[in-house]
């Protein structure tokens, strides 16, 4: 992995972990985590394209 990818997912995971205690039950946290992961995996290539990356 390149540094941009690592930093991007570190920011996403950090934000998700900060919000996690506010979510009441495990199934809710798992569903939100999965949704955020899927959204992040689609967002990174778009953001790279907008920034002129590869």
DAQUI-V713396 format. One record per pair of residues at least 24 apart in sequence whose ideal C-beta (glycine too) atoms are under 7 Angstrom apart, sorted by the first residue. I is the first residue (numbers start at 1). J is the second residue. D is the distance in whole Angstrom. If there is no record, write none. Layout:
# DAQUI-V713396
i = <I I>
j = <J J>
d = <D D>
This chain:
# DAQUI-V713396
i = <5 8 9 12 12>
j = <44 44 40 36 40>
d = <7 5 7 6 5>
